[in-house]
Structures are given as structure tokens and as C-alpha cells.
């Protein structure tokens, strides 16, 4: 059992891959933004890679353990301390009943993950424990964790002293510039050559008004092909308007002139074009970038993006662990 | 237009958008839902899910199990096997919803918007009636409530249905609010563009409002069997009928909902035949209004 002393900033229960299979009813998958770090935290403590754990954002929670166990911290560096002693990320650690974990502000990266042996015992909401707080669904009670709450934990067997190999940890950007892969489509033919050139060369700034539903990018206006300017009126008045369509997760959605990357809690459909899509293997970077840092997009093919996904999935397993 | 061949385009490493055309035409949605059904039944390895929208279908697949090229080939072959749209038959449940048109709650919401955001905003039912050449708000109620509505897709908020009238004599259009409202009562019934909807919960919104239903379409605490274990009521391909009721009947339904004794009016034995639908449409004088 985990007793929440301080909740941090919208710390939530997430599992992987989240709530899959309800996109046609408008439900997003939710789940951890940086599933690379999240899955390795679970592997460290001996859980299934997708078991329910905590995602801390920008400012971590303070948690008192009510029973002995094994935990692991991954993702953002949050200066975490156990009973006042600093503890490292990327390795499994024994905790005793009565000890207190303080996860502080995110110094490097944005989101830190806590896995506990056995996993958090959260109810099943359409096949997943992941919290989607915009609609009050998932987690324990549909919302982020709260002070005073006690999170039940399933029984499990874990071992302290296991580490993620250095080469298997995500490398965060050092100069505030993140290289993000992007696949052209589904609506890339609405943007003209100059628009594509600009998208791929500009350093887009992440706006503070970004959250688990969408990442707003600050940058120049887009330019369009005739497909955007000469179309049946029911497509809408702006060049970037299209007859409402389903949105891929990761779509770079052009809302008027404002690009918004649709992430884990994003909308399933709407009436704006999506010229590019961030592939799943790059999502961990979105989970770790901070507001006012920069996104530099590089175009990859569908096949390259799929190879990256498969390589990442393969890395989220026992082969990445050393003892 | 309706494209001669559907257009396939990738959405990153795990989605494909299948576009059937670029106009608002129910036939395109029937094609999207027909393909969604055929895909479900095909048992295609690597299919995760699909989501129909007005004129397109979004397919979600697992690239470890199937390549982009193979999935496109599979989708093309399924499109070909569907044949003409006329051949499409879709399972379609019919829901009847008690609706209080011209209700006091959406009026209060509109009044609040007029007071705080735009004092020139015309009362929504009068505005929609005027734009569509109807006599008055009472004819709007008559026209709107005399068609079944087709759940073309769900989104914006989980469980929020985008509805198209199946009866062309009930086709009306209106712009959305600009700027949008900061709040809308749960159960509000309204429309924007040519789509009608029901607000599952109280949210901001932009549709013109003219009624309210007490019947929940969002049930996270799983109080009602009609949801069949789900949190949202509708699926694409359902149909909805708005049944105009008096304030007394509205209050009665609302009381039963609070008690948990409310009985959902759902018909589950019907299939929607595109051929039969088109035959019926062709017999109608589309310029008529109820």
C-alpha cells in the first residue's frame, strides 16, 4: 500500500498500452507519455512491462510505504530521496514499511515514473487502469492521485540491485533541442513544398499551454496547396479545415495555423488536417520535453518508423537489465 | 465528390486513413462503416481497431504483425469485396430519447452566453429556424424530431455522437458558436454544421442548442444495464429518435433515472440496408418540410 502524503502535479496511475479498442467511441488510450521509461521501471521490479504505476509530471509526489517491497524510478531526474537519502533512477531498490519517498522537481526531463513490485491494484476501466482525468475515467477514482489516498498494491516478487544498462536508457536532449521523427501524412498533400521545407527546418517551441491532450507548437504560418484552398464548402472555411476525420495518435494537427501534436489523452476526431504524424517510437521524447524547449522534426518513412518501434519494444525487456 | 477508388495514406507507424470522398454525404459514411464491419469480421492479423468518420475510416494496426503495404492491400481487397454501397447492410440499434425541446436549461445557458460573451446572440432555436427558412421555433422542433438520426461517428468527447438526419426533409444546417460557450448542460441537444448531437456531460461547446434529454449517454459508475459494461452508450451505426415530451414526462423520466429504475428504449433486431434506404429516399419529395 502506498500512502500519498503529497500528490505532486497531477501525478496519475497509468498502465501500458492503456485503453485500446475504444477510439471509435471517442476514448483515447491514455497510458504513460514516456512508455520507454515506464516499461523499464516495471521490468526492474519484476512486473509485466505494462503493469499500473505512477506518472509524475514536473513536480513529483511524496509517498509513505505501508509495507516492505521493491520499487524503481525511471524517466525524469527528480532528485528523489528515500528517508532523506538520495536514490538513483534506473535501478530497483528495497523499501521498508514506514519509509518515505520524496520525488522532487524534474531537473532533467519532465516525467518521472515509479513502479512498485506487484503493480498498483487499480480497478479495470474498459480494460485498462490508465487515468484519463479530463473525463474522470481510470485510476482509483477517475482523477489524479490525492493527498491522504492509500493506493493498494498487488502481491509480487522483486529483487533489489537490478539496473538498466546505460546504453538502454533514453538520452534526453542536452541543449533544449529535441530531434523528433515525423512521418508525412495523412494530409501531407494539403501543404505546399515551402510549407514542408519550413516544417522540417524550423525549430518549433513547445508552448506552456500543452498537456496530455495536446502539445501546442509556436512557429511561423503554414502554406498550402490547392487542395486546401479549392475544396467543397462543407470542408470548412479555413485552408486547414477538412470534413471531420479520425485523428491518428501523434498527429500534428493544424488547428487554424496552430500545430498541435495530439498525444495520449487527445481527441479521436475533428475537422482539421494532420500533415505529419509523430510515430510511436518518438513519443517518449514528447513525454520528456519541457515547455519552451524546441522540437526539430526529421522526416522518416513509415518503414523506418516501424523499425524504430520494434527496436524500442525489444529494448523494453529483460535484455536491457544488468545485476 | 465520391472518389472512384478510396485513397490510402499513412498516419505514422500504426495508422492508415482510408478516404472515400471529400463531401458531406451519408453514402461515404456507409462505406466507412461497411469497411469497418468487413475488417472486423475478416480477422486480419495485426488489426487493432478502426474508427469511422463522416467520409473516412481510420485503421489502427500493429506493425510487428502486418506491414503498411500488406494492410493497404488487405483494405483494398475488402473494399472490392464490399461491392456497391447498395449491398452494405449494417447492424443498427434504434434508441428513443425523451426530449424536452425549447427547454429552460439550454435557454438559461444561451442567456448566460448573451449576458457574458455576446449580447447580440439570437436565441438559438429562432436563429436556426430563420436560417433554414422555417416558420418559427415550433416548426424547427417538428422538423428536427421527425427524423431518425444516424450515428456517423463519436468523438470530441468520449461518447459524444455526431448525428446525421436520415430523412432528407429534416436536413438543416447552421454555423457553430463563435466564440464557443464556456459551458453546456449535460444532455443538451443541438447542432452545428449539419450534425446534431447530445452532450454526454457538461462541457464547453459550440453547437446551437434547442432541447435537452434527461437520459444519460455516459455512465462511468455503471448504473445502467443498457451500457452493457461500457461507459458510453452509442456505437457507430446506431440510430436515435428524439421523442418530444412535456415537462411532466421529462421530470418523470429524470426521477426514474435518479432512482435507477429508468428503462432505456432500445430496439436491437434491425439491420440498416443501404439499398432499402436509397429506394425510400428516392420516393421522397426532398423539398417538403414537416
Interface residues (C-beta under 8 A of the other chain):
Chain A: X20 X21 X22 X23 X24 X25 X26 X27 X28 X125 X126 X132 X135 X136 X137 X142 X183 X184 X185 X186 X187 X188 X231 X232 X234 X235 X242 X243 X244 X245 X246 X247 X248 X249 X250 X251 X267 X268 X269 X270 X274 X277 X278 X279 X280 X281 X302 X303 X305 X306 X308 X309 X310 X313
Chain B: X1 X9 X10 X11 X12 X13 X14 X15 X17 X19 X22 X23 X24 X36 X48 X49 X50 X51 X52 X53 X54 X55 X56 X57 X58 X60 X63 X64 X67 X68 X153 X154 X155 X156 X157 X158 X159 X160 X162 X193 X194 X201 X220 X230 X231 X232 X234 X235 X236
